[in-house]
Amino acid sequence: MVGPPRRKWPRRILIGLNIFVALCLVGAAASYGYFKYRFGQVPRISIPGLRNDGDDDPGEPMNVLLVGSDSRKNIAKGETKAFGTEKQVGGERSDTIIVLHVDPRSEKASVLSIPRDLFVPIAGTDRSDRINSAFEGGPEQLIATIKDALGIEIDHYAEVDFNGFRGIVNSIDGVTVYFPAPARDSVTGLNVAKAGCVTLDGDRALQYVRSRNYQYFESGKWRVDGTADLGRIERQQDFIRRVMHKAVRVGRNPATLNALIGNAVKNVTLDDTFSPKDILRLANRFRSLEPDKVEMMSIPTFATRVGGASVLKMKQPDADEVLARFRGELPPEGTPTSVPDILPGTVRVRVLNGSGADGQAGDAATKLKEEGFQISGSPGDADTSRYSKSVIKYPPGQVEKAKLLQAYVGGSTTLQQDRTARDLVLITGAEFTGIRNPAAAPVTTTTAPVRNGATTTTAPPAPAQPQC
């Protein structure tokens, strides 16, 4: 049976940042002895069912389960009115579930966001329910549910309450987010009056990442972002990347590093096999890893109703293609050799209308989502409606993802590197003929040359989305 609707707070608090920031920054610590001492202060729990046996192989891939707890035990007295108390909300549940996959051999990392409303069989029971309800039976039950329902083995476990999130953001003096339009959420209190780059402190960042009733102001009126939890996952993943960028930049400061570790001591719980040596090994392997190369992924789902309640179920075979990486499986056979061997679920795309054709960007975004791509933000208009060819802008290092997207875009397209971008941007032109499976039809493409970071195109260039 499906449990009752969950209360408003805190929904899906970003977690795992303490751990990932530690992986990026621990090499800057004054000494191993100091780090070991501080790390030893982090609360530990014993969890049966972990794949790790207490001695990690430094060369093998690792999955770390990162769980955000809605525990109220560390909130200030003055916040109980807004957040409620443990007694009022009826205990503790997981409101964020993320799997961090690190592969030292390839020096790659991926982050998988698991929707809390994903409907799966709950391990150790004869019922199916939303996956976040598995946490009511403790970390062991949640880990077993992820293993049984998703096929993902978990090596280590980390848990943090929402105070930890605020502490991370404040430790690095806030995080700057680009808002393409004014935004608000009457439930969380989010209120961004002007578009542009806005620096969020811990409290305002919390309003942003937990927003489920997100609205944006466009063309003279407030519009509802109907993506709910899935849209929130996209915003959270973008925020994770921004935190990583900021932390890598300022975290070399010993005071900042100490504040981050101190925050972990207060608000993070780890499994008792996750040792300082394990983190140092990973840190040495990933010291040069760029945040933009960390793949942010989510499970393809579709909305349905079970027992009168709204839930999400996995969309197959798309979900298995995404989960394969976290299971340690090879990419599925039969992938066309002419198309980059990249899963659409690992690619985030913003779609803009560059032709002026009514509804073109919205239709393209819908079709791309059906093909498994992640859609970033809401479809909108480009700087002009005079594009002839479609243009795909891509960040440095993501040309293969751009080529994959190009294979799905009907009509002639131009690839253009954009050094300020974080995600791909598809600008549809007059020659755009729709989105289709690349195995079904050939594609006409051109690639704009790159000269000193600039590009030459046959269409007027659209302004890059500011990345602050």
N, C-alpha and C positions, 0 to 999 in steps of 0.2 A: 504494500500500500504506500501511497505517497503521503509524506508528512505535511503538517500545516505550513502555510506561508511563513517565511522567515521575516523577522523584524528588520527595520530600516538600517540599523547600525551594526557593524560598520561595513557590511556588504563584503567587498573584496579588497582588503588592505594589501598593498604591495609588500611582499616579503621576499626573502632570499637576497636582498640587497646587501645586508651585513655580510653574508657569506661570500657573495661574488665580489664585493668591494674588497674583502679580505684577500681573495685570490689575486686581485690586481695590485694590491698595495702592500702586502705583508713584507715584500722584499725591501721596503723602505724603513722597516722597523729598526730601532737602534741596535738591537741584538736579539739573537734567538732566545737567549735566556729570559729577556724581558717579555717577549711575545708569549713564550711558554708559560710564564708566570701569569700573565693576564688571561690567556686562553684557559688556563686551569681554573679560573674563577667562573667560567660560564657553566650554568647548571646542566647536569647530565641525566639521562634516563636510559634504562636498559630496554631494548625493543627486540623481542624475538621476531624472526622472519626476514631480517635483512640479509641480502646476498653476501655482504661483506663479512668476513670471518675474523676481523680485528687486525688484519695485516694486508693492507691494500697493495696490489701490484702497481707500481708507479707508471707502468706503460700501458695498462689496460683501461678501457673506457669506464666511466663511473656515472651513476645516476644518483643525484641528491634530491630527495623530496623536501620541498620547502612549503611549509604550511603556515598560514596566517590564522591565528586563533582570535576569537572575539572575546577573550577573557577581559573582565572589567577590574581585575584585582589591582592593577597599577594606575588606574585613573585617579585624578585629583577629586577631592570632595565636591568642588564647584562644578565638575563636569557630569555628575550623575544625572542631572536633569536632562541633559542633551543625549547622553549615551545609555542611561539606565544602569542598574546594578545587576550583579550575578543572579540575585533572587528574581528580579523583575523579568530578565530575558530567559530565565529557565536553563541555566547552565552554560556550557561552553561548546562551540562548534567550529568547524573549519570554514572560513569564508573565502580563503584563497588557497588554491592547490596548484603548485608549479613544480615541474620536474626540470632540473638543471642537468644536462648531459654534457660531460666533458670527455674529449678523446685526446689524450696526450700524444698519441702516435701521429695524428694528423694536425694536432694543435688547433682543433676546432671546438667550438662550444655552441650548444643550442638550448633554448628555453622553450618549454612546452607549457602553455596555460590550459588547465583542465577546467571547463565550466562547472561551477558548483551545482548547476541544475541538470547535469548529465545523468540520465536515467540508466542505472546499471544494477545487476544483482549484487547485493551486499554480502560480502564474505562472512561465513559462519552463521548465516541465517537462511530462511526459506523465502525471503522477500526481495523485491527490487525497489529501489528508491533513488532519490537524488544522491549523488556521490558524496556530497558534503555531510550527509547524515551518518556516513560510516565512521566519522570521527567521534561520534557519541560513544562508540565502543573503544575509543582510544587509538593511538597511532598504529598499533599492531593491526587493528581491523581495517583501517584505511589503507595501509600498505598491502595487506592481503587482497583488498578489493581492487586496488590498482593492478596488482599482479594478475588476478583472476580475470578481471573484466577487460583490461587493456593490454595484458601481456608484457608489462614493463616490470623488470626486477629493480628493486631499490637497494642501493648500497649504504646510503647514509640518510639521516633525517635531521631537519632543523625546523624549529617552531619559534614564532615571534608574535607578540601582541601588538596592537595598533600603536602603542606608545613608542615601540621600536622604530616604526616608520617615521614618525615625527622627529625622533631623535636623529635619524640618518640625515634627513633633509636639513635640519638645523645645524648639524655638525659640519656640513659643507656650505653653510651660509646661503641656503636656498637653491632652487633649481629654476632656470628660465625656460618657459614653454611658449611656443608660438601659437597664438589663437588667430585663425583666419577670419574670425568674426566674433562680435561680442557673444558671451556665453553665460548661461545661468542654470542653476538647479535649485529649486525651492526646497527640496528635501535636505540636501547636504549643506545648503547655504552658499554654494558657489555663485559668485557674481563678478564677472569680468566685463567692465563697461566699454572698453575699447579693444579693437583688434590690434594685434601686434605682439611683440615679445613682452611677456609678463613674468617677473620673478616671484615664485611662490615660496613662502616659508612653510614650515611643517604643517601648520593648521590649514592654510589655503591649499596646499598640495593634497592634504587629506580630503578636502572638499572635492577636489578635482578627480582624484583617482577612484573615489568611491561613488562617483556620480552615476546613477542609473536612470535618472530622469533629465538627461542632458538636453538643453535647448540652445539653439544658435540663432542670431539675428541676421537675416538675409533678405534682400529685396523689400525692405520696409516692414517686415513682420517677423515675429518669433516663430521658429519652426522646431518641431519635436524630432529629435534623433531617435528613430524607432528601433535601433539595434540593441537596446537594453544591455544585458550582460555581455554580449559579443562585442558591442561597441566599446564597452568599458574595458574589456580585455585589450582592445587595440590601443586605447589611450594609456593604459597601464604599461603596456610593452614599450610604447614610445617613451614614457616617463622613465622606465628602467634604463633605457639606453642613454637618456639625458643625464641621469644620475651617474651612470658609469663614466660618461665623458667628464662630468664635473669632478667626480671623485679622483679620476686618474690625473686630472690637471692640478687639483689643490691638495690631494692626499699625501703628497710627499712632505708636506709640512708636518713635523712631528706632533704638534699640538692637535692638528686635524685628525691624524691617524690615531692618536691616543683617545680622542673624543669618539671616534667610530668604534674602537675596541671597547671603550667604556660603555657605550650604548649597547653593544652586544652582550656584555657582562650582565647588564640590568634586564634586558628584554628578550634574550634568545635562549632557547633550550636545544641541546644537541644530543644525538645518541652517544652512548659511552664508548663507541669504537672509533669515533671521528677524532683523530689525534692531531696535535700541532704539526707532527711530522708529515701527515697526509696533506695538510693545507700548504705547507712549505714546498713539498714536492710539486704540487699543482701550480703554486705561484711561480716557481722557477720555470716550469714548462710554458706558462701562459703570460709571462711578464711582458712580452711584446704584442700580445693579442689586442687588436683594435676593437673597441666597442661596436663599431659599425659592422664588423664581421661576425658578431654573435647573432645567430639566426633566431628570430622570435617567431614561434609557431603556435598554432592552436588547432584543436581537433575539429574537423569539419562536422557540422551537426545540422539537424533540421528540427524545427519546433513542432511539438504535438501535444496532445492532452492525454493524461492517464488518470482515471478515477476523478475526472473533473479538474485536475490540476495541470498547469502548464509546465512542461519539462522539455529537455533536449535529448535527442537520440543521435547516435553516430550515423553519419552519412557514409555508406560504403559504396565502392571500395576506397573512396578518398581517405577515410580515417585510417585505414590500415597502411596506406602509403606514407602518411605522416608519422604514424606510430612506429614504422619499421626502423627508423633511425634510433629511436629510444629503446627498441628491443634488441638492437645490435644486428639487425638483418641487412642483407644487401638490397640495393634498389631493385624493384620488381623487374623481371625480365620482359623483353618485348618493347622497351622504350625505343622509339624511333631514333636511329643514329643521327639524323639530320637535326634533331632538336636537343638542346643541352639536357644532360641527365640530371635535372633538378626538379623537385616536386613543386607543383604550383602552390601547395600549402605553405611553402617556405618563402613565398614572394608577396610583398606588400605593395599595393598599387593605389595611387590617387588618380582619379579620372576627371579630366576637365574637357569641356566642350569648346573646340576651336573652330567649328564650322558654322555655328548658329542654328543648326538643325534642331528642331524642338525635341527635347527628351533624349538626345543622343548620348550624353554622358551617363545619365541614369540607366539607360538600357545597356550600355557597355559595361557599367559596373555590376549590374545584375547578372549579366551573362558570364563575366569573369568570375564572380563569386560562385556561380553554378559549376564552373570548371575547376573550382578549388582554390582560386587565388584569394588572398586576404585583401580586403578593400580598406584603404586608409582614409579616414575622414569621409565627408559627404561629397557627392559629385557636384561640380560647380562649373562656372564659365572661365575660359582662358582670358588672357588680356585682350584678345581680338578674335573675331569670328572669320578671319581671312586666311586661315590655314588651308592649304590644299592637301599636302601629304599629312598623315598623322605623325606625331613626334613622340618618342619615348625618351624621357630624361632619366638618367641613372647616376647614382653616386659612384665615386671611384671604387674599383674592386668588384662592382656588381654588373659588369658587362654581360656575363653569361645569363644572369637573371633577366636582363633586358632582352637578350636574344630569345629566351624562352617566351617572354611575353609577346615579342614581335611575331613569333610563330603562330600565336593565337589571334592576331589582329588582321582582319581582312582589309585589303587595299594596300597601297604603298605606304611604307613607314620609314622614318629616319631615326636612327639612334643618336643621342646627343649626351655626352658626359656633362654632369652638373656637379661641381665640387662642393656645392653647399647643400645638396639634397641628402636626405636620409633614406627615403623610400623611392621607388620608381614612380614616375608621373607620366601617364598616358594622356596626350592631348589629341583628341580626335579631329581629323581634317575632313575636307569635302570629299576626298577619295575613300574615306572610311566605309567599309561595306559590312561591318559587324564582327562579332566574335565567333569563332568556330574552332573545332578541334583540329590541331595542325596535321593530324594523320589523314584528314579528309580532303585537303586542298592545298595547292602550292601557295606561296606567299611572295609578293614582290617587295623587296627591301633595298634600302640604301643606308650606308652608315656615314654620318658626317665626320670629316677629319677633325682631329683635335690638334690645335696649335697653341702652345703655351697656355694650356688650360681653357682656351676658348674653342668654339666650334663654328663651322660654317654650315648654314642650312639653306634650303630652298624655300623656307617659310619664315615669317616673322617670328623671332624668338619670344616665348612667353617668359615672364619674370620668374625666377626661381622662388620656390616657397622659402621664406626666411627660416633659418634653423637656429637663430639666436646663439 
